[in-house]
Amino acid sequence: MARLNLLEETRFEKVPVTVYENQQIASKAVAQRIASLIRQKQTKGELAVLGLATGVTPLKVYAELVRLHREEGLSFKNVVTFNLDEYYPMQATAQQSYVTFMYENLFNHIDISRANIHIPDGTLPQEELHAYCLVYERKIEQLGGLDLQILGIGRTGHIGFNEPGSAPNSGTRLVTLNDLTRRDASRDFGGKENVPTKAITMGIGTIFKAREIILMAWNGKKAPIIKKAVEGEISSEVPATYLQLSENVEFVLDKDAASELTRFNTPWLVKDCEWDEQLIKKAVIWLSNTVKRPILKLTDEDYNNHGMAQLATEKGPAYNINIDVFNKLQRTITGWPGGKPGSDNQQRPERAQPEKKRVIIFSPHPDDDVISMGGTFIRLADQGHDVHVAYQTSGNTAVWDDDVLRYMEFAIDFNESIGKDSSHLQKIYGDMRSFIETKQPNQVDTQEIRNVKGFIRKTEAIAGARYAGLADDHIHFMALPFYETGKTQKNTVTDEDVELTMELLQKVQPHQIFAAGDFADPHGTHIVCFNIILEAMNRLRQTEKWTNDCWLWMYRGAWHEFETHEIEMAVPLSPQEVERKRNAIFKHQSQKDTPVFPGEDAREFWMRAEDRNRETAAMYDNLGLANYEAMEAFVRWKF
């Protein structure tokens, strides 16, 4: 019976899928499987032939393999590796090279023979590549093929660099990279224009010959393409769907990457459910959107025709369910994000008391506050709350070099206008120009350039916070040490980051914390900053009584928005408030027009924010609630 239930639950899935709570647990499980294979081969006196991937996805797998080597004696002397791909052209010593990546993250830390390491050569003349790729294939064949191939997946559905249009029998070859793939790599190269247009990759046919294939994917950014790869029709437009034809493949996912699979996203379509409040809310909103009718107009027939008969039977009739969900949504809407004085706490998302709250808005970068919750920020200040804003990082990697020169030229002109000697500034300015003219992609800036970039973002943040209504002594620049590397690759978080955060929290003792909950940001900074806040609060909660009365609200909006069923507080914005929010965002001039790291969305940040806020309001309207100009959405974190 258990097996039948499993089949029913996964009938939409065309490949075996294993889902873990998080990527740490999943990565350790994959590493243990690799280690088990290596040990089995050792007992037989055989070589273990591994196909390896690069990128963020396998990092924790490699870290666990290194730990197993150091702490548990796992030897790699019998291991031969073949990497999937390499950018072309690419010097092996370049920071973006997959040679550099593999040595830094794995090979330098284990006892593998250098002669057993094979990574496509991005330095060869193009006319030699065809013959080189054939040799690469023959080496794999001569060793009896790959025992295990690990894969990630790109948002185009590519595996290796087999982009849409790749043939299922393709071999190792030179390919042209998809524009989305290049945009996703832009941060590593200091801009998309620096990302190579081509790459050498193992073919899908080569990958298919592996005796075991494990495709890994983490976080919600990968959820849409995972759904296509696992549940979609086989198509050259999504190369990963070819893996459905393999009998040796398994997808290993964390729960966020699996979140759009039918069994998780709409489980009522595949099985009987245990209907709690949150699942009922999600299902009814889904039904309303599916049949395109407001919640209060849904019927028992709608429930029966769309896989929700069980819900109507257990909790119905339909109209009673509709009223309950409608009321819950209605109660998320508030024009008083700090709580409405004298109101009934049971009917509103925030407490009425104290009437004037101490508030900290944490902003990972110097503009996340106004981009993601600028309307709520302004309203909190307007309603008399004691609002502080804390910019957790300097954001100094996200400023164009041209802006540095422009500000230096201004400083020199101003210095001379008040009769000061500018020779020292001129010297620094000349050094900056010389450095910038010969600067390599993602090369670390000089300290002077980094300082100017940080000053630019600091002054913009001050202007935005002042516009929102804050006094200067309520604007805090934390410059958390983990970020201040001058590189896109950041340091590991230390106690110093947490202690600086604890110090500010203890100083303000807030009733409300607002923090970025947009964990799919392309920089990875948001989740790091959020975890620092959580650790700081968890430590303070051991001794500080004020923490018992402190609520943490998560905001999104810079990259994507909360799902409607997740929203616990929706703050409506009038047309005038939308304009005020836009003006606050405009204070961040270095991020306007074309920012250094725009992500996959080509729109300016203010446009993204307004469109998402209007989309949230439209979703509420479509469900039959009030029709507002725009809405900012929040979810409360429960300690």
N, C-alpha and C positions, 0 to 999 in steps of 0.2 A: 504493500500500500504506500509506503514511504517513497518507493521508486516511482510509482504512478504519479504521486503528487509532484515529485521533482520534474517529471516529464511534462506535466501540465503547466508547471510554473515556468519552464524554460522553452516552451514549444516555439516561441518566436526566434530563438537563438539557434544559429546554424553552425556554430563552433562551440567546443567546450569552453566555459567561462568559470574562473574561480575569482571570487571577490573577497578582499580582505578589508579589515576596518580602516587601515591606513597604509601608506606606502612604505613606512618603516617595517611593519610586519610582513608585507608582501615581498619587499626586497630581501629580507632575511630568508624567507621561504625559498625564493629563487636561488639565492646564494647557496643555501644548503643543498639544493638539488644539483647545482653545478659541482659542489664539493663532493657529493656522493658519487657522481659520475667519475670524477677524477680519481677517487679512491678505488672504485670498482676497477677502473682501467689499470691502476697501479698493481692491484693484486694479481692481475693477469699478465703483467709485464707489457701492457699496450699503451699507445699514445691516446690521449684525450684530445680530440680536434674540436675546437670551439669557434663559433662565429660570434663576433662581438660587435656591439653597437656603441655609439657615442651619444652625447647630448645629456640633458638633465636626467632623463628617465633612469638610466642604469647606475647613476652615481652611488646610490646607497647599496646597490648590489656589489659594486666594486669595493666600497668601504668595508662591507661585511666579509668579502673574500680576503681582503688585507688583514682584517682582524683574525680570521680563521687561520691564516698563515702565521701571524705573529704569536697568537695566544694558544692555538690548538695544533700547531705543527703541520698544517696543510701544505704539502709541497706541490709546486707547479713544474717540477723538472720533467714530467712526462706530458706536459701540455703544449699543444701547438695552436696558435690563434690566427684567425683571419678576420680582419675588420671589414665591415660592410662597405665603407665608403670613405671618400676624402674630397674636399673641395678642389677644383682645378681652375687655374693654376694655384699652387699653394706650396710655399717653402715649409719643409718639415719643422724648422725652428720657429715658425710664426706662432704667436699666441693662439690664433684661431685654428691652427692645424690640428687634425685629429691625432697626429703623431704626438704632439705636445700633450693633448688631452689624455691619451692612453697612458703615456709614461707618468704624467703627474698624478693620475688617479688610480693607476693599477701597477703597471710594469716596474716602476722604480721601487716598489714596496714588496715585491715577491721574488721568488727564486727562479723565475722562468728564464730559459736560455734565450738570449737575444736573437739567435739564429732561428728560433721557433716562432718569432713574431712577424706577422705579415700585415702590412697596412698599405693600401693603394698609394702609389707614388705620384704626388701632385706636381712634381718638378720636371717630368719628362717632356720632351718636345711632342707636340700633338701628333705628328706623323708616326711616332713610335708607340702610341697608346694602344692601337688595335692589337698589335703583336703582344704587348705587355699584358693586356687583359686576357688573351688566350693562355698565356703562361700562368697567370694567376688562377685561372680555372683548372689548368692541368695539375698544378700543385695540390689543390684540394682533392682532385680525383685520385692522384697518386697515393695520397694518405688514406684513401678509402672513403672520402667524403666527410662532411661535418657530422659530428655526433650530436651536437646541440647548437642551435642558432638562437640567440636572443635578439629581440627586435623592440624598437619603439614604434610610434606611429605619428606621422605629421598631420597637421590639420587639413591637408589636402587628401589624406588617406594614403600618403606615400609610406612605403617601408624601404629601408635604405634610402636611396634617392631615386627610387622607382616612382616617378611622378605620374599623374593621370595620363592615360594613353599608353602606358607601358604594356608590353605583351607578356602573357603568362609564361612563355618559354624563353624569356630574355635572359641573356648571360651578362657577365661583367663587361661594362662598356662606359663610354663617355656620354653624359646626358646633359640636357639643358634644364636648369632649375625653374620651377614654377615661381611666379611673382610672390605668392603668399608665403612660400617657403623662404624666399629671400627676405621678405619683410619680417618674418619670425626670427631670422638670424641677424637682423640689423643691429641689435644691441651689442652683439659680440664683436661687430666690425665697426662700430662707431657711425652707423648710418647704412641704409640699404644700398646707396650708391657704391659702397666699398665691398659689398658681398659679391663673391664670384658668381658669374652667370652659369657656370658649368660645374660638374662634379663627376668623379669616377665612382661607380657603384656596382656591387654585385647585382645580378639580375634576379628577377622573381623565380626564374627557372632554377638558378643556382641555390637560392634559399630553399626552394621546394624539396631539394634532394636531401636536406638535413634529416637525420633520423628522429630528431625532436626539435620542435620550434616553440618558443615561448615569446609571445608578444605582450609587452608590459605597457600600461598607461596609468598615469596618475592625474588627479585633479579635474575639476569641472570643465576646464577648457577643452579637454579631450572627449568629454561625454558625447557631443553631437556626432563626431566622426566615429567613435566607438559604436554607437547605435547603428550607423550605416554599415560599418564593417561586419558587425555581428548579425544584424537582422535584415540588412538590405539585400537586394538582388546583386549577383555577381556582375561587376562592370569594370571596364578599364578606367572609368572615371574615378573609381575608388579602388586603387590597386590592392589594398589590404583585403578586399572582398575575395580575391583569388585564394586566400588562405582557407576559405570555406571548402575548397576542393581537397585539402590535405587531411589525411587521417592521423597526422602526427603533431597537430598544432593545439595549443592551449592559450587562451587570453587570460592574463593575470592582471587584475584591476584593483584599485582602491575603490571605496564606495562612492567617491565623488565622480570618478571616471565612469562608473557603472550606472550613474544616477538616471540616465535617460533610457536605459534598457526597459522594456515593457514591464518586466516583473518588479521593477523598483518604481518606475515613474507612474504607471497606471496598473497596479497589481490586480484591481478588480476585473480586468480583462482576461486574466489567466487563472484566477483562483478565488476561493472564498477568503474574505479578509476579516481580521479583527478590527472592528470599526471604532477607533478612538476619535476624539474631537478633531484632531489635526487632519487625519485621513479623510474624514467626512467633509471637512471644509475644502480640502484639495479636490476631492472627487466631484463635489457639486459645482465648484468653479470650473473644472474641466468640462463637465456636462453642459454648463451654460455656454461656454465658449464653443463647444462642439456643435450644439444645435442652434447657436446664435440667437438665444433668447435670454432675457433677464432671469435672474434666479427665481423671482417670485412667479414666473410664468411656466416653470418647469412642471411636467406632469408625471404621473406614475408610468405612463406609456414611455416617456423619454427615458426614465430610469430602466425600464425593462428592456428597451431596444438598444441600450448602450452598456450592457454588462453590469448594471447596478441594481438588478432585481433583488439581490440579497440585502442590500442596504435598505431598499424600500420596504421589504418584508420585515426586517428586524427593527428598524428605527422609524418607519413610516407612520401615516401616509406621507407621500412626497411633500405636500404643502407644509406639514409641520417641520420637516427637515429644512425646506427652503427658508421658512421664517427664521429658524434658529441660525442658519448660516448667514442670512442677510443681516440679522441683528449683530452677529459677531463682527462682520465686516464694517457695519455702520459705526460700531464702537471703536474701531481703530482710527477713525478720522477725528482729528483734533486740531484746532487752531492755537492750542496752548501746549506747546511741546515741553514746557517746564511745569505743567500741571495748571489747572484752572482753579483759582481761589474760590473756596466755598462750594466746590462741586462734589458729587458723589463719586468717590474713588472707584467704586465697583463698575462704573459705566465708562471710565476713561482709561487710556493707556498709562498715564502718569498720575502720581499722587498729588493731591491738592496741597499737602503740607510738606515742608514749609512753603509759604507762598512765594518767597524769594529764595531761590536755590543758588548754591555755588556750583558752577558748571565748568568742566574742562573739556574743550574740544581738542582731541589729539589729531594731528594732521601728519601722516607719514612724510609727504613731500610738502613744500611750502605753498601749494595751491589746492591740495585735496579738500581742505575745509570748505572753501567757497565753491569749488566745482561740484562737490557731492552734496553739501548741505548748506549752501550759502543762504537760501531763503529761511531755513530754520535758525541758522546762526543769527541773522539779522533780527528775526522775530524774538528770539530769546533775549537779545540785548534790548530791543524795543520794549519788551514786557518787564524790564527792570531786574532781570536776574544778574547775578554777579558772575559774568562770563569771562573765562580765560581761554586763550588758545595756545597750544603747545606744538611747535613745529619740530618734529622728532629728528629730521635729517636736514642737511643744508640743501640737498638737491643740486649740488654744484656740478654734477656730471651732465646735467640736462640744459646746458646753455651753449649757444653757438660761439665759436671762437671769434667771429666777426663782432659780436656784442662786446667781448672783452676789449678789443681794440677801440671800439667806439667810446666806451666808458673811460678808457685811459686817455683818449684824446680830449674828452670833456674835462677830465681831472687836470690835464696839463694846461688847457686853455683857462680854466678857472683859476688855477694856481698863479698863472702869469697875470691874470686880470686884477689880482689883488697885490701885485708887485712882489711875488715870491719867486725864488730861484727854482726853475723846473729841471735843472740838469740831471738830478738823480732820477726823477720820473721819466725823463726822456731816455735815459740809459735803460731803465726797466722796460719801457715801451719798446725800444729797439730790440732788446733780448726776446721779448714776447713775439714780435713780428718774425724774427729769425726762426724761433722755435716752431711757430705755427706754419710757416712756409715749408718746413721739412718734416712736419709731424706725420707719423704713421697712424693708420687706423687703430683706434683704441689705445694709442700710446698715452701713458700717464702724463698729465699736464704738469708744468712746473708749479711750485707752491704758490708763486705770485699769481699765476693764471687761475689756479683753483680758488685762491682767496677772492679774486675779483668776481668770479662766477658765483661764489657763495654770497658776496655782498649784493650782487644784482638780485638774486632770489630773495635775500633778506629784506631789502628795501621794498620789493614788490609785495612781499607778504605783509609787511607793516602797513603799506598803503591799503591793501585789501581788508585787513583787520580793522584799521581805523575807519574805513568806509562802513564796515558792518556795525560800528558803534563802540569799539573797545578803546580804552585808555592805554597808553604805551606800557604802563607797568603791568598790564594784564596780557601782554604779548611775550611769549617765552620761546627762546631758540635753544633747543636742547643739544643739537650737534652730537647725536649719539655716536660713540666711537666706532661701532661696528661698520658704519657707513663711510667713514672718512678715509677711504683708501685711495681716492682719485681714480679708481677703476670701476668698471661695471661689476666686477667680481668683488663682493664685500667680505669683510672679516666675519669670523664666528662671533656670535653674541657672547658677551662676558658679564660678570657681576657688575661691572662698572655701568653698563647700559641699564641694567635693572635698578641699581642704586640711584642713578640720576633720576629715573622715573619715580622711584619711591620718594625721593626728596621733594619733588614737585607736588606729588599727590599729598604728602604729609603737610606741606605748606598750605595748600588750598583746602584740603579736606572736603572734596566735592560731594554733593548729593547726586550729581549726574556726571557721567563720563560719556562722551561720544567718541567712538573710535572707528577707523576704517575697517569694514568687514568685507572688502572687495578683494578676496584672496586670489583671484585669477589675474591680478594685475601683471603685466609682462615683466616688470622689474623684479617681482618677488619680495619687494620691500614691505608691502602691506602686511603680509602674514608674519614677517619677522617683527615688525613694530607692534602688531596686535599681541603676539606672544610675550613680548617684553612687558606690555601693560598687564597682561594676565598674571605673569610671574610676580610683578611688583605688587599687584593687589592681593595675590594669594599669600605673599609674605606679610603684608600689612594686616591682613585679616587675622593673623595669629595673635596680634597684640592691640590693634587699634579699633576701638568701639565704633568710631564714625563710619568705618567700612560696612557695618551692618545696615546702614541707611544709604548706601551708595549704589545706584543702579547704573549698569553699563548698557548703552545703546549702540548698536552697530549701524553704520551708514554705508551706502554704496552709491554708484552713479558715474564715477569716472570711467569705468570699463563695462559694467553691466549693472542690472538692477535685481533686487529681490523678486522672486516669484510672488504672485498676488497672495497665494495661500500662506506664505511665510510672514507677510507684513503684519506687525503688531502695532505700529504707529504710523499713520499717514498724515503728513502735514500739508494741507492745501495751500497753494500760492495763487494770489490774484495776478492779473496781468501786470499791475504795478510792481508787485513783489518779484515777479519773473524778471522784470527790467532791472530792478535793484540788484538782484543776484547776478545778472549779466554784467552790470557795471563793476561789481566786486571782482568778478573773474577777469575783466579787462585790465585790472591793475597789474596782472601778471603778464606784462608785455613780452617778456622773453619766451613765454609759452604760447603766445598767440600766433596766428597764421600757421606756420609749419614748425612744430616743436621738434626737438632733437630726437625724442623717442615717442613717436605718435601711436605705437601699437598698430593693430590691424585696421583700426577705424580711421579713415582719411579725413573725417570732419574735424573742425577745430573743437577744442574742449568745451567752449561755451555752447556750441551747437549740439554736441553730444548730450550735455547736461540738460539743456532745454527739451530736446527731443525725448529723452528718457523720462523726464518729469511729466511731459505731456502724455506720453504713452501710459504711464502709471495712472494718471487721471482718467484717460480714455478707458482703461481696463475696468476701473471702478464704475464708470458711466455705463459701459456695456453690460455690467452685471446688474444694473438697475439702480445704482446709487447716484448721489448728486454729481452733477457735471461741473467739475472745476477746471480752471485754466491749466493747472499743473499740480503735481504732488511730489513731495520728497518722502521716501519710505525708510522705516527703521525696524530693526529686530532687536529685542532685548536679549542680552547674554545672561544666562542664569548661572550664578556662581555655585 
